[in-house]
Amino acid sequence: MPSRGRLQGDGLRAAAAAPLGRRFGGADCTPNLRKKSGKLWKSGSVWGMSDPLDALEKSISTLRRAIRDASAAGDTERAGELRAQLRRAERAWDALLDADEPAPAPTRPAPQAAPAGRGSQLPAREHVHRALMLLGTPAAPKLIVGVHEAFFPGELSASKLSSLRRDEERSYRSSPGARPYYLPPALAHDLLTPVRALVTISTWTLEQRIIGPHSPRVDFLTGAIRIAEAVHTAAQSAGSGPSPEALRLLWRFAVNIPDAMPKSASGHESALDPEQVIEAARAELDVHADADRAARAEASRRARKSLSDDQQLFGAPPQGVTRLRARA
């Protein structure tokens, strides 16, 4: 009779072999807010993505859809590049599963949802990963700390992020692909050098990790939408609602977005309407999104042709800058 451990192993392999669309019901888990019948709704959930396995499975699903689209369009070069990224993501998924690492508990929008003691035991890189997954954009250490304080338990300081960024590159170069994800810097669209003030996640697409001329504003508006979604969900939950830190964070976003503030603003964060912030942010985002997407796509094509795999994560070295300038 097969052992229990063998049966469990066979089950895991069968689940891994099944198409992702069947395992997840074919749903797109990307947080996506839309207006429908005058109400706010979302498809998927941002907070379930705190599990590294979930993040990798989301990336794998996205890459497979992109490969299908590229093949249908006859872009064989792009499809080949995406297949290489897919293989790296699948290897990372296998490595994490084989290591039998316990996945951290799913985080929730309200900071009271997870026990503070358990959250404080997570390493700093996991705190950063959760905050970045909620934002969905490259972010500076100060914003990452602010998001963490607003929505997650445990402590995280900007000083920890300084050493963390150095450790991430050192860990990758000593054993590439050993971790399910890394936290590399964003890449400048022109020289493809690291933008060390901004942190990203390696499982994101290259386009998402590149910063173009319009990207700072686009990422700001995208972050505002994600924060407003989190505050809205916390307000609708059975708990005590969004934390004061979350409301202050949303306020700092809203005051820099036209029409995001209530007309009868009383000067208090609690007067904000998350749905109004989302609507205002989306209205401006529509103005910049196409130009930003084009710039990022063009830069990512150059990066795939001129940079190695590790340089696509951590940026072109100083000597590479001269070569890129000479080509221009």
C-alpha positions in Angstrom: 0.0 0.0 0.0 1.5 3.4 -0.9 2.5 5.5 2.1 0.6 8.6 3.1 3.6 10.8 2.2 3.7 9.3 -1.3 0.0 9.9 -1.8 0.4 13.5 -0.7 3.4 13.9 -3.0 1.4 12.5 -6.0 -1.4 14.8 -5.2 0.9 17.9 -5.2 2.4 16.8 -8.5 -1.0 16.3 -10.1 -2.2 19.7 -8.9 1.0 21.3 -10.3 0.5 19.6 -13.6 -3.1 20.8 -13.9 -3.7 24.0 -16.0 -3.7 27.0 -13.8 -7.0 28.1 -15.3 -8.6 24.9 -14.0 -7.1 25.2 -10.6 -8.2 28.7 -10.0 -11.5 28.5 -12.0 -10.1 30.5 -14.9 -10.5 33.7 -12.8 -8.2 36.7 -13.1 -6.9 37.3 -9.6 -5.5 40.7 -10.5 -7.2 43.4 -8.3 -9.3 45.3 -10.7 -11.8 48.0 -9.6 -14.6 49.0 -11.9 -17.8 51.0 -11.6 -20.9 48.9 -12.2 -24.4 50.1 -11.5 -23.0 53.0 -9.5 -21.3 50.7 -7.1 -17.7 49.7 -6.4 -16.7 46.1 -7.0 -13.5 44.2 -7.4 -12.4 41.0 -9.0 -9.9 39.0 -7.1 -8.2 40.0 -3.8 -5.0 41.8 -3.2 -4.5 40.5 0.3 -4.4 36.8 -0.5 -1.3 37.5 -2.5 0.9 37.8 0.6 1.7 34.1 0.2 4.8 33.7 -2.0 3.2 30.6 -3.7 0.1 32.7 -4.5 2.3 35.4 -6.0 4.2 33.0 -8.2 1.1 31.3 -9.3 -0.4 34.7 -10.3 2.8 35.5 -12.2 2.7 32.1 -14.0 -0.9 32.6 -15.0 -0.2 36.1 -16.3 2.9 34.9 -18.3 0.9 32.0 -19.9 -1.8 34.4 -21.0 0.9 36.7 -22.4 2.5 33.8 -24.3 -0.8 32.9 -25.8 -1.5 36.4 -26.9 2.1 36.8 -28.4 1.7 33.5 -30.3 -1.7 34.5 -31.6 -0.1 37.8 -32.9 2.7 35.9 -34.6 5.4 37.6 -32.3 7.7 34.6 -31.9 10.5 36.6 -30.4 8.3 38.0 -27.7 6.8 34.5 -27.1 10.2 33.0 -26.6 11.2 35.7 -24.1 8.0 35.1 -22.2 8.6 31.3 -22.1 12.0 31.9 -20.6 10.4 34.0 -17.9 7.8 31.3 -17.4 10.4 28.6 -16.9 12.2 30.7 -14.2 8.9 31.3 -12.4 8.0 27.7 -12.5 11.4 26.7 -11.2 11.0 29.1 -8.3 7.5 27.6 -7.6 8.9 24.1 -7.6 11.8 25.1 -5.3 9.5 26.7 -2.7 7.1 23.7 -2.8 10.0 21.2 -2.5 11.5 23.1 0.4 8.2 22.5 2.3 8.3 26.0 3.7 5.2 27.0 5.6 3.4 29.9 3.9 2.7 32.9 6.0 -0.9 33.5 7.1 -3.0 35.4 4.6 -3.2 39.1 5.5 -6.4 41.0 5.6 -7.2 44.7 4.8 -7.9 45.6 8.4 -4.7 45.7 10.6 -6.6 43.9 13.4 -7.2 40.9 11.2 -3.9 39.1 11.9 -2.4 38.5 15.3 0.3 41.1 16.0 2.6 38.5 17.6 2.6 36.3 14.4 3.1 39.2 12.1 6.0 40.5 14.1 7.8 37.1 13.6 7.9 37.5 9.8 11.2 38.6 8.2 11.6 42.2 6.9 11.6 41.0 3.3 8.2 39.4 3.8 6.8 42.7 5.3 8.1 44.5 2.2 6.6 41.9 -0.1 3.2 42.2 1.4 3.2 46.0 1.2 4.3 46.0 -2.4 1.7 43.4 -3.4 -1.0 45.6 -2.0 0.4 48.6 -3.9 1.1 46.8 -7.1 3.7 49.3 -8.1 7.4 50.1 -7.5 7.6 52.1 -4.2 10.1 54.1 -2.1 11.0 52.8 1.4 9.0 55.5 3.1 5.8 54.5 1.3 6.4 50.8 1.9 6.7 51.5 5.6 3.6 53.6 5.5 1.5 50.9 3.8 2.8 48.3 6.2 1.9 50.4 9.3 -1.5 51.1 7.8 -2.6 47.5 7.0 -0.3 44.9 8.5 1.0 43.9 11.9 4.6 43.8 13.0 7.3 46.4 12.7 9.2 47.6 9.7 11.6 50.5 9.5 13.2 52.3 6.5 16.6 51.5 7.8 16.0 47.8 7.4 15.2 48.3 3.7 18.7 49.8 3.1 20.5 46.6 4.1 17.7 44.4 2.6 18.3 45.7 -0.9 22.0 44.9 -0.7 21.2 41.4 0.7 18.8 40.7 -2.1 21.3 41.2 -4.9 24.0 39.3 -3.0 21.7 36.4 -2.4 20.6 36.2 -6.1 24.1 36.3 -7.4 25.3 33.6 -5.0 22.4 31.3 -5.8 20.1 32.5 -8.6 16.5 31.3 -8.3 16.9 29.8 -4.8 14.2 32.1 -3.4 10.7 32.3 -4.7 11.0 36.0 -5.2 13.6 38.8 -4.8 13.2 42.5 -4.2 15.2 44.2 -6.9 15.3 48.0 -7.7 13.2 49.5 -10.4 15.0 50.1 -13.8 15.3 53.5 -15.5 13.7 53.4 -19.0 16.6 55.2 -20.8 19.8 53.6 -19.5 18.3 50.6 -17.9 20.2 51.3 -14.7 18.8 50.6 -11.2 16.6 53.2 -9.6 17.7 52.4 -6.1 15.1 54.6 -4.5 12.3 52.3 -5.7 11.8 48.7 -4.7 10.0 46.1 -6.9 9.3 42.3 -6.9 11.1 40.0 -9.2 7.9 38.1 -10.1 6.5 41.2 -11.7 6.8 41.6 -15.4 9.8 43.6 -16.7 7.4 46.3 -17.9 6.0 46.7 -14.5 9.5 47.2 -13.0 10.6 49.9 -15.4 10.2 53.6 -14.7 9.4 55.7 -17.7 8.7 59.5 -18.0 5.1 59.1 -17.0 5.5 56.2 -14.6 5.9 58.2 -11.3 2.4 59.7 -11.8 0.9 56.5 -13.1 2.3 54.5 -10.2 1.1 57.2 -7.7 -2.5 57.0 -9.1 -2.4 53.2 -9.2 -1.2 53.2 -5.6 -4.0 55.6 -4.6 -6.6 53.2 -6.1 -5.1 50.2 -4.3 -5.0 52.1 -0.9 -8.6 53.3 -1.4 -9.7 49.8 -2.2 -8.1 48.5 1.0 -9.7 51.3 3.1 -13.1 50.6 1.4 -12.9 46.9 2.2 -11.9 47.6 5.8 -14.8 50.0 6.2 -17.2 47.3 4.9 -15.8 44.6 7.2 -17.3 43.5 10.5 -14.2 44.8 12.4 -13.5 48.2 13.7 -13.0 49.7 10.2 -9.8 51.2 8.7 -7.0 52.2 11.0 -6.2 55.9 11.6 -2.9 55.2 9.8 -4.8 53.9 6.7 -7.0 56.9 6.6 -4.1 59.3 6.9 -2.3 57.4 4.1 -5.3 57.7 1.8 -5.6 61.4 2.7 -2.0 62.0 1.6 -2.8 60.5 -1.8 -6.2 62.2 -2.2 -5.0 65.7 -1.7 -2.7 65.3 -4.7 -5.5 64.1 -7.1 -8.0 66.5 -8.7 -11.6 65.9 -7.6 -10.6 63.2 -5.1 -11.4 65.3 -2.0 -15.0 65.8 -0.8 -16.4 69.3 -1.6 -17.4 69.7 2.0 -14.1 68.5 3.4 -13.9 69.1 7.1 -10.2 68.6 7.4 -10.5 65.1 8.8 -9.4 62.0 7.1 -12.6 60.2 8.0 -14.5 62.6 5.6 -12.9 60.9 2.6 -14.9 58.7 0.3 -12.7 55.9 -1.0 -15.0 55.4 -4.1 -14.6 59.1 -4.9 -10.8 58.8 -4.7 -10.8 55.7 -7.0 -13.0 57.5 -9.5 -10.8 60.6 -9.6 -7.6 58.6 -9.8 -8.9 56.4 -12.7 -10.0 59.5 -14.6 -6.5 60.9 -14.5 -4.9 57.5 -15.0 -6.7 57.2 -18.3 -4.9 60.3 -19.6 -1.4 58.9 -18.9 -1.7 55.1 -19.1 -1.2 54.6 -22.9 1.9 56.8 -23.1 3.4 55.1 -20.0 2.6 51.6 -21.3 4.3 52.4 -24.6 7.4 53.8 -23.0 7.7 50.8 -20.6 7.2 48.3 -23.4 9.9 49.9 -25.6 12.4 49.9 -22.7 11.6 46.3 -21.8 12.3 45.3 -25.4 15.7 46.9 -25.3 16.4 45.4 -21.9 15.7 41.8 -23.1 18.0 42.3 -26.1 20.9 44.0 -24.3 20.8 42.8 -20.6 21.5 39.4 -19.1 18.9 37.8 -16.8 20.5 39.1 -13.6 20.9 42.6 -15.2 17.2 42.6 -16.1 16.5 42.2 -12.3 19.2 44.5 -10.8 20.0 46.8 -13.7 22.9 47.5 -16.0 26.3 47.8 -14.4 28.2 51.1 -14.6 30.3 49.9 -17.5 27.1 49.0 -19.3 25.9 52.6 -19.2 28.7 53.7 -21.6 27.8 51.0 -24.1 24.2 51.9 -24.1 25.0 55.6 -24.6 27.3 54.7 -27.5 24.5 52.7 -29.2 22.2 55.7 -28.9 
